[in-house]
Amino acid sequence: MKHMAAKQSKKGREATLALGALGVVFGDIGTSPLYAMKACFSGHHAIALNPANVLGVLSLIIWSLLIVICLKYVTFVMAADNEGEGGIFALYELVSPEGQRRSVSFMLFAAMIGGALLYGDGVITPAISVLSAIEGLDVATTAAHQYTPHIACAILLALFAIQSSGTDKIGRLFGPVMLVWFTVIGISGLFSAVGTPEVLQAFRPYYAVRFFAENGLAGCMVLGAVVLCVTGGEALFADMGHFGRRPITLAWYCVALPSLLLNYLGQGAMLIRNPHSILNPFFSLFPKFMTLPMVVLATVAAIIASQAIISGAFSLTAQAVHLGFVPRIRIMQTSEDNPGQVFVRSVNWIMAVLCILLVVLFRESENLAGAYGIAITGTMVITTYLFWFYLRRIRNCPWIVSIVLTCFFALFDLGFFIVNFTKLAGGGWFPLLLAGLIAYGMFVWIWGRARVRERLRERGLEVSDLETEIEKYMLAKVPGEAVFLSASEFVPHAFLQHLRNNRVVHEKLVFLRVNTSSEPFLDLRKRISLKNIDKNIYWMTVNYGFMEKPNLSLILVQTWNQLGLSSTDSYFYIGRMQLRFNKENKKDVLKRKLFILLSSVSEDPLDYLRIPADKVISIGTAVRV
């Protein structure tokens, strides 16, 4: 009976998580029917509207969903999780060789570019989703058209304002709404498709092949609009840590995929029967009296659509901080049960400002469609590149299997990516510029930290030479206990300065280093590593996963008795690097200045490590860069 109850409880939790996933993970891909079909026949790469082309575009959309989302992401890429965590940085950490994760390499460069591109997409997705929904008002009245950007900006501001509530609460709020959304769009598409059953022929790949054969280069260009139907795929992978693979898979196959296929078929049927409905094929599926209610529902769904990429950006930032790709910034845990659910205030409001700026600049979703797609398709290409290493290094797949599978996915990804480059002049420059700036900032941060480590290593002391150094400088031992924080495997510079200047050593010493593991979450048994260097001198390493928030106060309380230390008599000595710009060095001036600027916005290590401020003594270490 207990086993049955536990099994039912597990199923109930999975169902709850699947519902929450609908409200967070599938918002982006779930609202693509608002603009994807319309963009194929009236956007930047518009193709002639006739029954043959409608079937061809439908076939491309259907097989893109089946191959890119179902096969690539849900079946294969989401299986390449790092202890339940997804996203391009988690995948990089999983497949990169031990000891080379921070060294400059093409794989590191690709991961940084992929992550930066996802931020670019994260800025465009909320803007285009909300604008598309508000533009549905034009079907009922043109009076609201001039106010569309203002309404969209107000909605976006409200959306970013509630992010601090946490993904779990937002998912519980948005999940039922998205369930209604998918149900309504599926039923409306079904009723329309029944009236023109020939649209079912679009399931035959023959119509996609014929479409390219008949339209040539113009047909290939339509891929720039077709890709809009799969732009939520990368968000599925990035948000996996919020809900887990199984709930996301259940929500996709049971709700999202059937509804999307039915709605696209319904839009295709409507366009065959009434070509004038291209003005807004989605809202044309509904009778006039339902237009305003559907605009309201679509607006809510579009708001939710933005949630997938916003949550993904938070997870990505948390991974980047713990992996050392960006400066330490404050990360809030929003769920006690699920450590993967985080909120990053600074990223949230930067994205909010950029989203509103996009709405003001582009004003219409059709204009934004020109900027949409290039960032996410670039990330898709890089995910496929890293997936190759997963197949070879983690799964040990044979060469032939790895080549066939990777090339098959790359065929779609590169096709979408290359075609989207034609959108550069139409707005595609914006996400690329933003991604380029972010990626350059990551590169400078990694480069700068490596230079600082080199400088410190030159002045560093091996642990094996510690006893000799103490004998050389120590004049007396003083009562008390001292904990010196170390950023490397060398003796902390704070201790060396303390010893050489004050000529005293505490009765008990602990050198403490915080290490970030390649795993997202660590077993508590792996948390602490303790080594006795000499009598009453210890080297402690505290290990955290790259998705965990350090808490040294808690750790030290647990180990104090083991070390024979008193928490009331112990003080922490922390070295604070004071970076100084080296004017004599004429090389890499911009990089060095930017690194110093990034260092200045880094979170205080006391807050990051959760060390009580009244127990801390800071010792400055000047480093010229």
ZIRACOR-V157587 format. One record per residue. RES is the residue in one small letter. PSI is psi in whole degrees, 0 to 359 (* if undefined). D_LAST is the distance of its C-alpha to the last C-alpha in Angstrom with 2 decimals. Layout:
# ZIRACOR-V157587
res:RES psi:PSI d_last:D_LAST
res:RES psi:PSI d_last:D_LAST
This chain:
# ZIRACOR-V157587
res:m psi:319 d_last:66.46
res:k psi:321 d_last:63.08
res:h psi:318 d_last:61.74
res:m psi:318 d_last:63.17
res:a psi:319 d_last:61.74
res:a psi:322 d_last:58.26
res:k psi:317 d_last:58.57
res:q psi:322 d_last:59.69
res:s psi:320 d_last:56.89
res:k psi:317 d_last:54.33
res:k psi:321 d_last:55.95
res:g psi:320 d_last:55.97
res:r psi:321 d_last:52.26
res:e psi:321 d_last:51.56
res:a psi:320 d_last:53.72
res:t psi:317 d_last:51.86
res:l psi:322 d_last:48.48
res:a psi:320 d_last:49.90
res:l psi:319 d_last:51.04
res:g psi:323 d_last:47.64
res:a psi:324 d_last:46.07
res:l psi:324 d_last:48.39
res:g psi:347 d_last:46.96
res:v psi:309 d_last:43.28
res:v psi:322 d_last:42.83
res:f psi:9 d_last:45.61
res:g psi:318 d_last:45.34
res:d psi:302 d_last:43.41
res:i psi:334 d_last:45.69
res:g psi:337 d_last:48.69
res:t psi:5 d_last:48.53
res:s psi:332 d_last:47.99
res:p psi:342 d_last:51.78
res:l psi:330 d_last:51.28
res:y psi:344 d_last:49.71
res:a psi:307 d_last:49.59
res:m psi:318 d_last:53.20
res:k psi:319 d_last:53.27
res:a psi:332 d_last:50.17
res:c psi:329 d_last:51.94
res:f psi:355 d_last:54.86
res:s psi:7 d_last:53.55
res:g psi:206 d_last:49.80
res:h psi:331 d_last:47.71
res:h psi:38 d_last:49.25
res:a psi:140 d_last:52.73
res:i psi:158 d_last:55.52
res:a psi:136 d_last:59.26
res:l psi:105 d_last:60.81
res:n psi:163 d_last:63.72
res:p psi:320 d_last:64.88
res:a psi:317 d_last:63.64
res:n psi:326 d_last:60.10
res:v psi:314 d_last:60.14
res:l psi:322 d_last:61.04
res:g psi:314 d_last:58.38
res:v psi:317 d_last:55.60
res:l psi:317 d_last:56.91
res:s psi:319 d_last:56.86
res:l psi:318 d_last:53.24
res:i psi:314 d_last:52.26
res:i psi:311 d_last:54.30
res:w psi:336 d_last:52.96
res:s psi:317 d_last:49.37
res:l psi:317 d_last:49.77
res:l psi:320 d_last:51.52
res:i psi:310 d_last:49.19
res:v psi:313 d_last:45.72
res:i psi:302 d_last:46.14
res:c psi:307 d_last:48.92
res:l psi:305 d_last:48.24
res:k psi:301 d_last:44.54
res:y psi:304 d_last:43.00
res:v psi:319 d_last:45.70
res:t psi:315 d_last:47.06
res:f psi:302 d_last:44.18
res:v psi:320 d_last:40.66
res:m psi:344 d_last:41.36
res:a psi:342 d_last:42.54
res:a psi:47 d_last:39.02
res:d psi:158 d_last:37.83
res:n psi:89 d_last:35.35
res:e psi:43 d_last:37.51
res:g psi:346 d_last:38.85
res:e psi:139 d_last:35.61
res:g psi:185 d_last:35.40
res:g psi:159 d_last:32.98
res:i psi:327 d_last:30.76
res:f psi:323 d_last:27.90
res:a psi:320 d_last:30.55
res:l psi:319 d_last:32.11
res:y psi:315 d_last:28.87
res:e psi:328 d_last:28.28
res:l psi:319 d_last:31.90
res:v psi:344 d_last:31.98
res:s psi:143 d_last:28.59
res:p psi:144 d_last:28.90
res:e psi:133 d_last:28.01
res:g psi:351 d_last:24.69
res:q psi:14 d_last:23.47
res:r psi:337 d_last:23.04
res:r psi:357 d_last:19.24
res:s psi:149 d_last:19.07
res:v psi:125 d_last:18.92
res:s psi:166 d_last:22.59
res:f psi:325 d_last:25.11
res:m psi:318 d_last:26.44
res:l psi:316 d_last:23.18
res:f psi:316 d_last:22.79
res:a psi:318 d_last:26.45
res:a psi:319 d_last:26.15
res:m psi:316 d_last:23.31
res:i psi:316 d_last:25.43
res:g psi:315 d_last:28.53
res:g psi:318 d_last:27.14
res:a psi:321 d_last:25.81
res:l psi:325 d_last:29.25
res:l psi:325 d_last:30.97
res:y psi:320 d_last:29.24
res:g psi:317 d_last:30.53
res:d psi:325 d_last:33.97
res:g psi:337 d_last:33.70
res:v psi:323 d_last:33.55
res:i psi:321 d_last:36.50
res:t psi:309 d_last:38.84
res:p psi:320 d_last:39.64
res:a psi:311 d_last:40.19
res:i psi:325 d_last:42.56
res:s psi:311 d_last:44.39
res:v psi:318 d_last:45.26
res:l psi:317 d_last:46.14
res:s psi:319 d_last:48.44
res:a psi:315 d_last:50.29
res:i psi:327 d_last:50.82
res:e psi:347 d_last:52.12
res:g psi:339 d_last:54.96
res:l psi:335 d_last:56.54
res:d psi:336 d_last:57.42
res:v psi:325 d_last:60.00
res:a psi:321 d_last:61.91
res:t psi:147 d_last:61.23
res:t psi:356 d_last:59.25
res:a psi:330 d_last:59.06
res:a psi:355 d_last:55.83
res:h psi:318 d_last:53.99
res:q psi:341 d_last:52.41
res:y psi:0 d_last:51.09
res:t psi:310 d_last:49.54
res:p psi:323 d_last:45.89
res:h psi:316 d_last:46.39
res:i psi:317 d_last:47.91
res:a psi:317 d_last:45.18
res:c psi:319 d_last:42.41
res:a psi:318 d_last:44.27
res:i psi:316 d_last:44.69
res:l psi:320 d_last:41.04
res:l psi:318 d_last:40.01
res:a psi:321 d_last:42.48
res:l psi:311 d_last:41.28
res:f psi:335 d_last:37.65
res:a psi:333 d_last:38.92
res:i psi:1 d_last:40.75
res:q psi:330 d_last:37.92
res:s psi:347 d_last:37.14
res:s psi:335 d_last:40.64
res:g psi:148 d_last:39.42
res:t psi:322 d_last:40.33
res:d psi:312 d_last:43.31
res:k psi:320 d_last:45.02
res:i psi:320 d_last:44.28
res:g psi:319 d_last:45.70
res:r psi:327 d_last:48.85
res:l psi:316 d_last:49.28
res:f psi:334 d_last:48.58
res:g psi:307 d_last:50.14
res:p psi:325 d_last:53.79
res:v psi:316 d_last:53.13
res:m psi:330 d_last:51.69
res:l psi:318 d_last:54.66
res:v psi:317 d_last:56.95
res:w psi:309 d_last:54.93
res:f psi:322 d_last:55.18
res:t psi:314 d_last:58.86
res:v psi:314 d_last:59.71
res:i psi:329 d_last:57.95
res:g psi:315 d_last:59.50
res:i psi:318 d_last:63.01
res:s psi:320 d_last:62.80
res:g psi:323 d_last:61.70
res:l psi:314 d_last:64.50
res:f psi:321 d_last:67.19
res:s psi:318 d_last:66.05
res:a psi:327 d_last:65.80
res:v psi:326 d_last:69.30
res:g psi:340 d_last:70.69
res:t psi:75 d_last:69.23
res:p psi:344 d_last:69.14
res:e psi:346 d_last:68.31
res:v psi:340 d_last:64.62
res:l psi:341 d_last:64.67
res:q psi:343 d_last:64.84
res:a psi:344 d_last:61.12
res:f psi:345 d_last:60.49
res:r psi:122 d_last:61.58
res:p psi:343 d_last:58.64
res:y psi:321 d_last:61.23
res:y psi:329 d_last:60.73
res:a psi:317 d_last:56.96
res:v psi:316 d_last:57.67
res:r psi:325 d_last:60.45
res:f psi:314 d_last:58.21
res:f psi:321 d_last:55.79
res:a psi:322 d_last:58.75
res:e psi:331 d_last:60.41
res:n psi:351 d_last:57.42
res:g psi:227 d_last:55.30
res:l psi:322 d_last:51.90
res:a psi:323 d_last:52.63
res:g psi:321 d_last:53.22
res:c psi:323 d_last:49.88
res:m psi:335 d_last:48.16
res:v psi:339 d_last:49.72
res:l psi:334 d_last:47.34
res:g psi:336 d_last:44.76
res:a psi:324 d_last:47.00
res:v psi:325 d_last:48.28
res:v psi:340 d_last:44.78
res:l psi:338 d_last:44.92
res:c psi:348 d_last:47.28
res:v psi:12 d_last:44.75
res:t psi:347 d_last:41.51
res:g psi:359 d_last:41.76
res:g psi:316 d_last:41.46
res:e psi:329 d_last:37.73
res:a psi:326 d_last:38.13
res:l psi:314 d_last:40.71
res:f psi:316 d_last:38.20
res:a psi:327 d_last:35.32
res:d psi:5 d_last:37.73
res:m psi:325 d_last:39.36
res:g psi:340 d_last:37.72
res:h psi:326 d_last:39.39
res:f psi:336 d_last:42.94
res:g psi:156 d_last:43.18
res:r psi:314 d_last:44.45
res:r psi:312 d_last:48.17
res:p psi:321 d_last:48.56
res:i psi:317 d_last:46.66
res:t psi:317 d_last:48.89
res:l psi:314 d_last:52.01
res:a psi:324 d_last:51.16
res:w psi:307 d_last:50.48
res:y psi:331 d_last:53.68
res:c psi:331 d_last:55.99
res:v psi:299 d_last:55.06
res:a psi:307 d_last:52.36
res:l psi:309 d_last:53.33
res:p psi:319 d_last:57.12
res:s psi:318 d_last:56.64
res:l psi:315 d_last:54.24
res:l psi:315 d_last:56.55
res:l psi:319 d_last:59.57
res:n psi:318 d_last:57.96
res:y psi:320 d_last:56.79
res:l psi:319 d_last:60.29
res:g psi:319 d_last:61.81
res:q psi:320 d_last:59.75
res:g psi:317 d_last:60.77
res:a psi:319 d_last:64.40
res:m psi:318 d_last:64.20
res:l psi:326 d_last:62.83
res:i psi:319 d_last:65.64
res:r psi:321 d_last:68.27
res:n psi:90 d_last:66.83
res:p psi:335 d_last:64.30
res:h psi:344 d_last:63.97
res:s psi:359 d_last:62.16
res:i psi:342 d_last:59.02
res:l psi:323 d_last:58.17
res:n psi:82 d_last:57.04
res:p psi:330 d_last:58.34
res:f psi:306 d_last:56.99
res:f psi:342 d_last:58.80
res:s psi:346 d_last:61.84
res:l psi:346 d_last:62.54
res:f psi:147 d_last:63.70
res:p psi:161 d_last:66.79
res:k psi:318 d_last:66.44
res:f psi:343 d_last:67.04
res:m psi:359 d_last:64.06
res:t psi:307 d_last:61.57
res:l psi:314 d_last:60.31
res:p psi:323 d_last:60.10
res:m psi:327 d_last:58.19
res:v psi:318 d_last:55.78
res:v psi:312 d_last:55.12
res:l psi:318 d_last:54.71
res:a psi:323 d_last:52.53
res:t psi:315 d_last:50.32
res:v psi:317 d_last:49.91
res:a psi:323 d_last:49.28
res:a psi:323 d_last:46.67
res:i psi:316 d_last:44.88
res:i psi:326 d_last:45.00
res:a psi:323 d_last:43.83
res:s psi:337 d_last:40.51
res:q psi:324 d_last:40.17
res:a psi:311 d_last:39.68
res:i psi:330 d_last:36.51
res:i psi:314 d_last:35.18
res:s psi:320 d_last:35.70
res:g psi:322 d_last:34.13
res:a psi:323 d_last:30.98
res:f psi:313 d_last:30.80
res:s psi:317 d_last:31.25
res:l psi:318 d_last:28.67
res:t psi:317 d_last:26.08
res:a psi:317 d_last:26.97
res:q psi:317 d_last:26.57
res:a psi:321 d_last:23.20
res:v psi:311 d_last:21.86
res:h psi:335 d_last:23.31
res:l psi:352 d_last:22.19
res:g psi:22 d_last:18.52
res:f psi:336 d_last:18.67
res:v psi:163 d_last:17.92
res:p psi:158 d_last:16.72
res:r psi:125 d_last:19.43
res:i psi:157 d_last:22.13
res:r psi:127 d_last:25.53
res:i psi:124 d_last:28.13
res:m psi:133 d_last:31.76
res:q psi:128 d_last:34.35
res:t psi:2 d_last:37.55
res:s psi:132 d_last:39.98
res:e psi:331 d_last:40.97
res:d psi:327 d_last:42.84
res:n psi:102 d_last:40.36
res:p psi:347 d_last:36.71
res:g psi:351 d_last:35.76
res:q psi:112 d_last:36.62
res:v psi:164 d_last:33.60
res:f psi:132 d_last:32.72
res:v psi:105 d_last:29.36
res:r psi:314 d_last:29.96
res:s psi:317 d_last:26.93
res:v psi:320 d_last:27.60
res:n psi:312 d_last:31.28
res:w psi:333 d_last:31.09
res:i psi:317 d_last:28.62
res:m psi:322 d_last:31.13
res:a psi:313 d_last:33.98
res:v psi:316 d_last:32.72
res:l psi:322 d_last:32.12
res:c psi:312 d_last:35.55
res:i psi:322 d_last:37.34
res:l psi:319 d_last:35.62
res:l psi:317 d_last:36.93
res:v psi:317 d_last:40.42
res:v psi:320 d_last:40.44
res:l psi:316 d_last:39.30
res:f psi:328 d_last:41.48
res:r psi:330 d_last:44.37
res:e psi:149 d_last:46.31
res:s psi:328 d_last:45.77
res:e psi:324 d_last:47.02
res:n psi:322 d_last:44.22
res:l psi:332 d_last:41.65
res:a psi:333 d_last:43.21
res:g psi:334 d_last:41.76
res:a psi:346 d_last:38.22
res:y psi:138 d_last:39.15
res:g psi:322 d_last:39.03
res:i psi:324 d_last:36.37
res:a psi:312 d_last:33.57
res:i psi:326 d_last:35.69
res:t psi:328 d_last:37.18
res:g psi:318 d_last:33.75
res:t psi:322 d_last:32.99
res:m psi:319 d_last:36.44
res:v psi:315 d_last:35.74
res:i psi:325 d_last:32.53
res:t psi:318 d_last:34.43
res:t psi:320 d_last:37.10
res:y psi:313 d_last:34.59
res:l psi:330 d_last:33.23
res:f psi:330 d_last:36.85
res:w psi:315 d_last:37.64
res:f psi:328 d_last:35.39
res:y psi:314 d_last:37.06
res:l psi:319 d_last:40.45
res:r psi:316 d_last:39.57
res:r psi:326 d_last:37.38
res:i psi:313 d_last:38.70
res:r psi:348 d_last:42.27
res:n psi:40 d_last:42.83
res:c psi:148 d_last:44.83
res:p psi:155 d_last:46.46
res:w psi:312 d_last:44.86
res:i psi:319 d_last:47.70
res:v psi:315 d_last:47.55
res:s psi:318 d_last:43.76
res:i psi:313 d_last:44.02
res:v psi:313 d_last:47.01
res:l psi:314 d_last:45.63
res:t psi:317 d_last:42.13
res:c psi:325 d_last:43.61
res:f psi:314 d_last:46.17
res:f psi:320 d_last:43.60
res:a psi:330 d_last:41.36
res:l psi:316 d_last:44.43
res:f psi:313 d_last:44.59
res:d psi:313 d_last:40.87
res:l psi:325 d_last:40.23
res:g psi:312 d_last:43.43
res:f psi:316 d_last:42.35
res:f psi:314 d_last:38.78
res:i psi:315 d_last:39.95
res:v psi:324 d_last:42.62
res:n psi:343 d_last:40.24
res:f psi:341 d_last:38.21
res:t psi:350 d_last:41.19
res:k psi:3 d_last:40.18
res:l psi:310 d_last:37.04
res:a psi:334 d_last:38.81
res:g psi:9 d_last:40.63
res:g psi:349 d_last:37.60
res:g psi:343 d_last:35.99
res:w psi:332 d_last:32.97
res:f psi:305 d_last:32.06
res:p psi:328 d_last:31.28
res:l psi:320 d_last:29.56
res:l psi:314 d_last:27.32
res:l psi:314 d_last:26.58
res:a psi:321 d_last:26.02
res:g psi:318 d_last:23.76
res:l psi:318 d_last:21.48
res:i psi:315 d_last:21.50
res:a psi:321 d_last:20.94
res:y psi:320 d_last:17.99
res:g psi:319 d_last:16.47
res:m psi:315 d_last:17.25
res:f psi:315 d_last:15.79
res:v psi:321 d_last:12.38
res:w psi:314 d_last:12.54
res:i psi:316 d_last:13.68
res:w psi:315 d_last:11.24
res:g psi:318 d_last:8.17
res:r psi:322 d_last:10.17
res:a psi:319 d_last:10.99
res:r psi:319 d_last:7.60
res:v psi:318 d_last:7.32
res:r psi:322 d_last:10.96
res:e psi:316 d_last:10.63
res:r psi:316 d_last:8.68
res:l psi:325 d_last:11.35
res:r psi:324 d_last:14.01
res:e psi:328 d_last:13.66
res:r psi:7 d_last:14.47
res:g psi:171 d_last:16.74
res:l psi:129 d_last:20.53
res:e psi:149 d_last:23.07
res:v psi:327 d_last:25.73
res:s psi:338 d_last:28.36
res:d psi:7 d_last:27.12
res:l psi:315 d_last:27.22
res:e psi:318 d_last:30.77
res:t psi:319 d_last:30.14
res:e psi:320 d_last:27.16
res:i psi:316 d_last:29.35
res:e psi:327 d_last:32.22
res:k psi:321 d_last:30.09
res:y psi:336 d_last:28.80
res:m psi:131 d_last:31.21
res:l psi:331 d_last:33.94
res:a psi:155 d_last:35.45
res:k psi:138 d_last:35.54
res:v psi:148 d_last:35.71
res:p psi:153 d_last:37.64
res:g psi:178 d_last:35.96
res:e psi:137 d_last:33.75
res:a psi:138 d_last:29.96
res:v psi:118 d_last:27.92
res:f psi:123 d_last:24.27
res:l psi:135 d_last:22.27
res:s psi:141 d_last:20.20
res:a psi:0 d_last:17.80
res:s psi:188 d_last:18.60
res:e psi:359 d_last:21.50
res:f psi:164 d_last:20.23
res:v psi:132 d_last:21.44
res:p psi:140 d_last:19.44
res:h psi:329 d_last:17.09
res:a psi:320 d_last:19.05
res:f psi:317 d_last:22.17
res:l psi:318 d_last:20.94
res:q psi:319 d_last:19.95
res:h psi:315 d_last:23.26
res:l psi:312 d_last:25.20
res:r psi:331 d_last:23.87
res:n psi:318 d_last:24.17
res:n psi:342 d_last:27.27
res:r psi:29 d_last:28.94
res:v psi:158 d_last:30.66
res:v psi:138 d_last:30.83
res:h psi:157 d_last:32.58
res:e psi:322 d_last:35.80
res:k psi:132 d_last:34.50
res:l psi:139 d_last:30.98
res:v psi:122 d_last:29.67
res:f psi:121 d_last:26.30
res:l psi:127 d_last:25.90
res:r psi:135 d_last:23.84
res:v psi:124 d_last:24.26
res:n psi:136 d_last:24.48
res:t psi:123 d_last:25.06
res:s psi:166 d_last:27.89
res:s psi:352 d_last:28.75
res:e psi:147 d_last:31.93
res:p psi:322 d_last:32.17
res:f psi:135 d_last:34.31
res:l psi:147 d_last:34.91
res:d psi:139 d_last:38.17
res:l psi:333 d_last:38.17
res:r psi:342 d_last:39.19
res:k psi:4 d_last:35.83
res:r psi:316 d_last:33.88
res:i psi:134 d_last:33.49
res:s psi:125 d_last:32.97
res:l psi:132 d_last:33.71
res:k psi:132 d_last:33.49
res:n psi:111 d_last:34.92
res:i psi:314 d_last:32.74
res:d psi:181 d_last:35.01
res:k psi:121 d_last:37.57
res:n psi:21 d_last:36.35
res:i psi:122 d_last:32.80
res:y psi:150 d_last:31.96
res:w psi:115 d_last:29.26
res:m psi:131 d_last:29.68
res:t psi:125 d_last:28.23
res:v psi:120 d_last:29.04
res:n psi:135 d_last:29.20
res:y psi:149 d_last:29.29
res:g psi:161 d_last:30.08
res:f psi:355 d_last:27.70
res:m psi:7 d_last:30.17
res:e psi:149 d_last:30.62
res:k psi:119 d_last:29.30
res:p psi:146 d_last:28.29
res:n psi:85 d_last:30.57
res:l psi:330 d_last:29.87
res:s psi:314 d_last:32.53
res:l psi:316 d_last:35.20
res:i psi:315 d_last:34.07
res:l psi:325 d_last:33.94
res:v psi:323 d_last:37.38
res:q psi:333 d_last:38.73
res:t psi:351 d_last:37.40
res:w psi:316 d_last:37.80
res:n psi:321 d_last:41.43
res:q psi:325 d_last:40.64
res:l psi:353 d_last:38.20
res:g psi:34 d_last:40.60
res:l psi:159 d_last:38.23
res:s psi:125 d_last:39.13
res:s psi:335 d_last:37.20
res:t psi:333 d_last:38.26
res:d psi:359 d_last:36.95
res:s psi:141 d_last:33.60
res:y psi:147 d_last:30.28
res:f psi:131 d_last:26.93
res:y psi:123 d_last:23.85
res:i psi:134 d_last:20.63
res:g psi:126 d_last:17.10
res:r psi:117 d_last:15.08
res:m psi:128 d_last:11.31
res:q psi:100 d_last:10.21
res:l psi:132 d_last:6.75
res:r psi:133 d_last:6.14
res:f psi:127 d_last:5.33
res:n psi:100 d_last:5.46
res:k psi:337 d_last:8.96
res:e psi:334 d_last:10.14
res:n psi:119 d_last:8.50
res:k psi:1 d_last:11.03
res:k psi:147 d_last:10.45
res:d psi:44 d_last:9.83
res:v psi:312 d_last:9.48
res:l psi:315 d_last:11.46
res:k psi:318 d_last:9.86
res:r psi:321 d_last:6.36
res:k psi:319 d_last:8.69
res:l psi:322 d_last:10.99
res:f psi:317 d_last:8.96
res:i psi:320 d_last:8.36
res:l psi:315 d_last:12.05
res:l psi:323 d_last:13.22
res:s psi:327 d_last:11.92
res:s psi:337 d_last:13.92
res:v psi:0 d_last:17.04
res:s psi:144 d_last:16.97
res:e psi:144 d_last:20.15
res:d psi:129 d_last:20.38
res:p psi:333 d_last:20.60
res:l psi:318 d_last:23.84
res:d psi:319 d_last:25.43
res:y psi:318 d_last:24.18
res:l psi:353 d_last:25.48
res:r psi:60 d_last:28.42
res:i psi:134 d_last:28.21
res:p psi:124 d_last:30.47
res:a psi:330 d_last:28.47
res:d psi:355 d_last:31.05
res:k psi:13 d_last:30.36
res:v psi:136 d_last:26.60
res:i psi:120 d_last:24.90
res:s psi:139 d_last:21.16
res:i psi:119 d_last:19.02
res:g psi:143 d_last:15.57
res:t psi:111 d_last:12.70
res:a psi:131 d_last:9.81
res:v psi:124 d_last:6.42
res:r psi:129 d_last:3.80
res:v psi:* d_last:0.00
